[in-house]
Amino acid sequence: MTSSSRFTSLWRVVRLIAVAGLSVPFLAACGGGSGSSSSTLNLGITDGPVTSASSVVVSFTGVELQPSGGGKAITFNFSSPETIDLLNEQNGNEASLLSGVAVPAGNYAWIRLLLNVASNGTVANSYIDINGAQYPLVIPSGAQTGLKLVQGFTMTANQVANFTIDFMLQQSITAPPGLTSGGGTQDYLLKPALRLVNNVQAGTIAGTVALSSLQSNSACLAGDSGSGPLPNAQVYIFSGSVTPSSSLTPVVEPEIALSSSGSYTYDQPFLLAGDYTLAVACTSTSSTGSTSVVFVPAAGVTGTVTANQTTTVNL
């Protein structure tokens, strides 16, 4: 299997989380504000599992916030680049990007993660590792836009804000044929799919996955190694009450884990309060290289997330 085909199924989640963690050194912010009062911002980074990759390393140089209505962006430049293996930041682990920084209160139009991008689009000290081989990451227009999330948010005066940026890596990385750097090495294209979550408005969905649900799905059985959770099986979580479909983009795709008691479980924190549809999904690749996704149950199971609570949905 080529490095490109290994990533045919790479459209799952990687997330950036705003929770307390180890502080990253940064220089004083510069730029304008959107209000006279200040608030405090905590911003961190986390990820979800990525099929076939053992590391996804990205080097960040700062964070930029754009006040609504124009004005100069507020930039926090790190005193030295913060290089993070996103695949280490899973299952509740996180690395902090900003911790306790003062930000003018008001409305903001977007947030940008700054990267050290070369003229050819590759990001310095950033790569994806597949089967022990490292491949460069290329970000289109990265030098101009970095990793930009265009989604409004509000910083309330005299409040502490903990935000989550959900970076869905498997929906973001592809290996286009012919995209190569020096020596003909395959480059991987990183086009971010991001969402912003206010942690105080977020809750958790967790539960078990019945072995019968996996065994009823022929696509799942195709990946059965007999030694634990199937490598091509995940729980897909869609926003709202919908019928699961490969044409819909899931919010997140938590992995299925084998617990010490022998049951299959999943746990997905940092979901905005609201209704969701869940289904077990397995990917299968035909002899022609096309990928299909089969959902069990076909209609999905609905669940409602309440802020600061855990909702149990068993599949």
C-alpha positions in Angstrom: 0.0 0.0 0.0 1.4 3.4 -1.0 1.7 6.3 1.5 -1.1 8.0 -0.4 -3.5 5.1 -0.2 -2.8 4.7 3.5 -4.5 8.0 4.0 -7.6 7.3 2.0 -9.5 6.8 5.3 -7.8 9.7 7.1 -10.8 11.9 7.8 -11.2 11.6 11.5 -10.6 14.1 14.2 -7.9 16.1 15.7 -8.7 18.7 18.2 -7.1 21.8 19.8 -8.3 22.2 23.4 -8.4 25.3 25.7 -7.9 23.9 29.1 -5.3 24.5 31.8 -1.9 22.8 31.1 1.8 23.5 31.0 2.3 27.1 30.1 4.1 28.0 26.8 6.4 31.0 27.1 5.3 34.0 24.9 6.1 37.6 24.3 3.7 40.4 25.2 0.8 40.7 22.9 0.6 43.5 20.4 -2.3 44.9 18.4 -5.6 46.5 19.1 -8.5 45.5 21.3 -12.2 45.3 21.1 -13.1 46.8 24.5 -11.7 48.8 27.4 -12.1 46.0 30.0 -10.0 42.9 29.9 -10.6 39.2 30.3 -8.4 36.2 30.7 -7.8 33.5 28.0 -6.6 29.9 28.4 -6.0 28.1 25.1 -4.5 24.6 24.6 -4.2 21.9 22.1 -5.4 18.2 21.9 -5.9 15.6 19.2 -7.7 12.4 18.4 -6.4 9.2 16.9 -5.3 9.1 13.3 -5.3 6.0 11.2 -1.9 4.7 10.0 0.1 7.6 11.5 2.2 7.3 14.6 3.1 11.0 14.9 1.7 14.3 13.5 4.2 17.0 14.7 3.4 20.7 14.2 5.5 23.6 15.2 3.6 26.7 16.4 5.1 30.2 16.7 2.1 32.1 18.1 -1.6 32.8 18.3 -3.5 35.7 16.7 -7.0 37.1 17.5 -9.0 39.4 15.2 -11.5 41.8 16.9 -14.8 42.0 15.1 -15.5 45.1 13.1 -11.9 45.5 12.0 -9.0 47.0 13.9 -5.5 45.5 14.4 -5.2 41.9 15.3 -3.9 40.9 18.7 -0.8 38.7 18.4 0.9 36.5 21.0 4.3 35.5 19.6 6.0 32.7 21.5 9.5 33.4 22.6 10.5 30.1 20.9 8.5 27.8 18.7 6.3 25.2 20.5 6.6 21.9 18.7 3.9 19.4 19.6 3.2 15.9 18.5 -0.6 16.1 18.3 -1.0 12.4 18.6 0.3 12.5 22.1 -2.5 14.9 23.0 -5.4 12.4 23.1 -8.0 11.1 25.5 -8.0 14.1 27.8 -4.3 15.0 27.5 -3.5 18.5 26.4 -0.7 20.9 25.8 -1.3 24.6 26.6 -0.6 27.2 24.0 -1.8 30.2 26.1 -2.3 30.3 29.8 -3.9 33.2 31.7 -3.2 35.9 29.1 -5.0 39.2 29.3 -7.3 39.9 26.3 -9.5 42.9 25.7 -13.2 42.1 26.4 -15.4 42.1 23.3 -16.3 40.1 20.2 -13.8 38.4 18.0 -14.1 37.3 14.3 -11.4 34.7 14.1 -8.4 33.0 15.7 -5.2 32.0 13.9 -2.5 29.6 14.9 0.8 30.9 13.6 3.4 28.6 12.0 6.9 28.8 10.7 6.1 28.3 7.0 8.8 28.3 4.3 8.2 29.7 0.8 7.5 26.3 -0.6 4.6 25.8 1.9 6.4 23.3 4.1 6.3 23.9 7.9 9.6 23.9 9.7 10.1 21.1 12.2 6.7 19.7 11.2 6.0 16.2 9.7 3.8 13.1 9.7 5.3 9.8 10.6 3.9 6.6 8.9 5.6 3.3 9.5 8.7 4.9 10.7 9.1 7.2 7.7 8.7 11.0 8.1 6.9 13.1 5.4 6.8 16.9 5.2 3.6 18.8 6.0 2.5 21.5 3.5 0.0 24.2 4.3 -1.5 26.1 1.3 -1.0 29.8 1.9 0.3 28.9 5.4 2.8 31.8 5.4 -0.2 34.2 5.0 -3.0 32.6 6.9 -1.4 30.0 9.2 -4.1 27.7 10.6 -7.1 30.0 10.7 -10.5 29.4 12.3 -13.2 31.8 11.1 -15.7 31.5 13.8 -16.9 34.3 16.1 -16.5 34.2 19.8 -16.9 36.6 22.8 -14.5 37.5 25.6 -16.6 38.6 28.6 -15.2 41.4 30.8 -13.5 40.3 34.0 -14.0 36.6 33.2 -11.7 33.6 32.6 -12.4 31.9 29.2 -11.3 28.4 28.5 -11.8 27.6 24.8 -11.4 24.4 22.8 -10.3 24.5 19.2 -11.3 21.2 17.6 -8.8 20.4 14.9 -10.2 17.5 12.9 -6.9 16.1 11.4 -8.3 13.2 9.4 -10.5 15.6 7.6 -7.5 17.9 7.1 -4.7 15.7 5.8 -4.3 14.3 2.3 -1.4 13.0 0.2 -2.1 14.4 -3.3 -0.3 12.4 -6.1 2.6 14.4 -7.4 3.0 16.6 -4.4 6.6 16.1 -3.6 9.6 18.0 -2.1 13.3 17.5 -2.5 14.3 14.0 -3.6 10.8 13.1 -4.7 9.5 12.6 -1.1 5.7 12.5 -0.8 4.4 15.7 0.9 1.2 15.7 2.9 -1.2 18.5 2.5 -2.7 20.1 5.7 -5.9 22.0 5.1 -7.3 22.6 8.5 -10.9 21.8 9.5 -11.4 23.5 12.8 -14.2 24.4 15.3 -14.3 26.4 18.5 -15.9 25.3 21.7 -16.4 27.2 24.9 -15.6 24.7 27.6 -18.2 25.9 30.0 -20.8 25.0 27.4 -19.4 21.6 26.8 -20.2 18.1 28.0 -19.2 14.5 27.4 -20.7 11.5 25.6 -19.4 8.1 26.6 -20.6 4.5 26.6 -20.0 0.9 25.5 -20.0 -0.7 22.1 -21.5 -4.2 21.9 -19.3 -6.8 20.2 -22.4 -7.8 18.3 -22.5 -4.3 16.7 -19.0 -4.9 15.4 -19.6 -8.4 14.3 -22.8 -7.4 12.4 -20.7 -5.1 10.2 -18.9 -6.9 7.4 -16.6 -3.9 6.9 -15.6 -4.1 10.6 -14.8 -7.9 10.2 -12.5 -7.1 7.3 -10.2 -5.5 9.8 -10.5 -8.0 12.6 -7.1 -8.9 14.0 -8.6 -10.9 16.9 -6.5 -8.9 19.4 -8.8 -6.0 20.5 -10.7 -3.1 19.0 -10.8 -3.3 15.2 -8.3 -0.9 13.6 -10.9 0.4 11.1 -13.8 0.9 13.6 -14.7 4.1 15.3 -17.7 5.8 16.8 -18.9 8.6 14.5 -20.7 11.5 16.2 -22.8 13.8 14.0 -24.4 17.1 15.1 -28.2 17.0 15.3 -30.7 14.2 14.7 -29.6 12.9 11.3 -29.2 9.6 9.4 -25.5 8.7 9.4 -24.0 9.0 6.0 -20.5 9.2 4.5 -21.7 12.4 2.8 -22.0 14.1 6.3 -19.0 15.3 8.2 -18.9 14.0 11.8 -18.1 16.4 14.6 -15.6 13.9 16.1 -14.7 10.2 15.7 -13.6 8.9 19.1 -11.7 5.6 19.1 -13.1 2.4 20.5 -11.0 1.0 23.4 -10.9 -2.4 25.0 -11.3 -1.9 28.8 -9.6 -4.0 31.5 -12.9 -5.7 32.0 -13.1 -6.9 28.4 -15.8 -4.5 27.2 -15.5 -2.1 24.3 -15.8 1.6 25.3 -15.5 5.1 24.0 -15.4 8.5 25.7 -15.8 11.9 23.9 -15.4 15.0 26.0 -15.6 18.7 24.9 -18.8 18.5 22.9 -21.1 21.6 22.8 -24.4 21.1 24.6 -27.0 19.9 22.1 -28.3 16.8 20.2 -26.1 14.3 18.5 -26.4 11.1 16.4 -24.0 8.3 17.0 -23.1 5.2 15.1 -20.3 2.6 14.9 -18.6 3.0 11.6 -16.0 0.9 9.8 -14.1 1.7 6.6 -13.3 -0.8 3.9 -11.2 -0.4 0.8 -12.1 -2.2 -2.5 -9.7 -3.8 -4.9 -10.0 -0.6 -7.0 -8.9 1.6 -4.0 -12.2 3.2 -3.3 -13.2 3.6 0.3 -16.7 3.0 1.7 -18.1 3.5 5.2 -20.8 1.2 6.8 -22.7 2.5 9.9 -24.3 0.4 12.7 -27.1 0.9 13.4 -27.9 2.4 10.1 -30.3 4.9 11.6 -27.9 5.8 14.4 -28.6 6.4 18.1 -29.4 9.9 19.4 -28.1 11.5 22.6 -28.3 14.9 24.2 -25.2 16.5 25.7 -25.7 18.8 28.7 -22.9 21.2 29.7 -20.6 19.9 32.4 -22.3 16.5 32.5 -21.7 13.0 31.0 -24.3 11.5 28.7 -24.3 7.7 28.3 -25.1 6.3 24.9 -24.4 2.6 24.3 -24.1 1.2 20.8 
